[in-house]
Each structure stands twice: as structure tokens, then as C-alpha cells.
């Protein structure tokens, strides 16, 4: 991930991983605010998800620069 002030650019690998995890391609994200909105929407944990998926989403929420 490349960051410059409020600008964000995800690498192809990061986009692919987030897409596989959430089913939503984050290709439109160009600002920290958009990244925060995307994370709030797609990185929610649900009770029917496996423990591994819930933990991965939690780690991502904690470490994303939002």
C-alpha cells in the first residue's frame, strides 16, 4: 500500500486479497476516507463466518491506515 497524505493506492496483490476475503474489489479506493468507508462496510464480522475469517478481518481493521 502506498500512502501520501490522504491519498491511498493499493497494490494488485492487496486488492486481490481483499477481494477474495470480502467479495468486493476495492479498486475505486483512492483516499483514506474511502478506505475507511470500504472497511466499515466490508470488514464487518458476522456470526456465521469461520473464526479464521473473523480474525483476519479484525487484524485488517486494526492495521489499515484509517
C-alpha positions as CSV (number, residue, x, y, z in Angstrom):
1,X,0.0,0.0,0.0
2,X,1.3,3.4,-1.0
3,X,0.3,6.4,1.1
4,X,0.8,10.1,0.6
5,X,-1.0,12.4,3.0
6,X,-4.7,11.5,2.3
7,X,-4.1,9.5,-0.9
8,X,-4.0,5.7,-0.9
9,X,-3.0,3.3,-3.6
10,X,-3.5,-0.5,-3.0
11,X,-1.2,-2.9,-4.8
12,X,-2.6,-5.5,-7.1
13,X,-1.8,-8.2,-4.5
14,X,-3.6,-6.3,-1.7
15,X,-6.6,-5.7,-3.9
16,X,-6.7,-9.4,-4.8
17,X,-6.5,-10.5,-1.2
18,X,-9.2,-8.0,-0.1
19,X,-11.4,-9.1,-3.0
20,X,-11.1,-12.8,-2.0
21,X,-11.8,-12.0,1.6
22,X,-14.8,-9.7,1.0
23,X,-16.1,-10.3,-2.5
24,X,-15.8,-6.6,-3.2
25,X,-13.0,-5.2,-5.4
26,X,-11.5,-2.2,-3.6
27,X,-10.2,-0.8,-7.0
28,X,-12.1,2.5,-6.5
29,X,-10.3,3.5,-3.3
30,X,-8.0,6.5,-3.7
31,X,-8.3,8.3,-0.3
32,X,-8.1,7.3,3.4
33,X,-11.7,8.3,3.8
34,X,-12.8,5.9,1.0
35,X,-10.7,3.2,2.6
36,X,-12.4,3.8,6.0
37,X,-15.8,3.6,4.4
38,X,-14.9,0.5,2.5
39,X,-13.5,-1.2,5.7
40,X,-16.6,-0.2,7.7
41,X,-18.8,-1.8,5.1
42,X,-16.9,-4.9,4.1
43,X,-14.8,-5.8,7.1
44,X,-17.6,-6.4,9.5
45,X,-17.6,-9.8,11.1
46,X,-20.7,-12.0,11.1
47,X,-21.5,-14.9,13.4
48,X,-21.9,-17.4,10.6
49,X,-18.3,-16.7,9.3
50,X,-15.5,-19.0,10.4
51,X,-13.2,-18.0,13.2
52,X,-10.3,-17.6,10.8
53,X,-12.2,-15.1,8.6
54,X,-13.3,-13.1,11.7
55,X,-9.7,-12.9,13.0
56,X,-8.3,-11.9,9.6
57,X,-10.9,-9.1,9.3
58,X,-10.1,-8.0,12.8
59,X,-6.4,-7.8,12.1
60,X,-7.1,-5.9,8.9
61,X,-9.3,-3.3,10.7
62,X,-6.6,-2.8,13.3
63,X,-3.7,-2.3,10.8
64,X,-5.3,-0.4,7.9
65,X,-4.2,3.3,7.9
66,X,-7.7,4.7,8.5
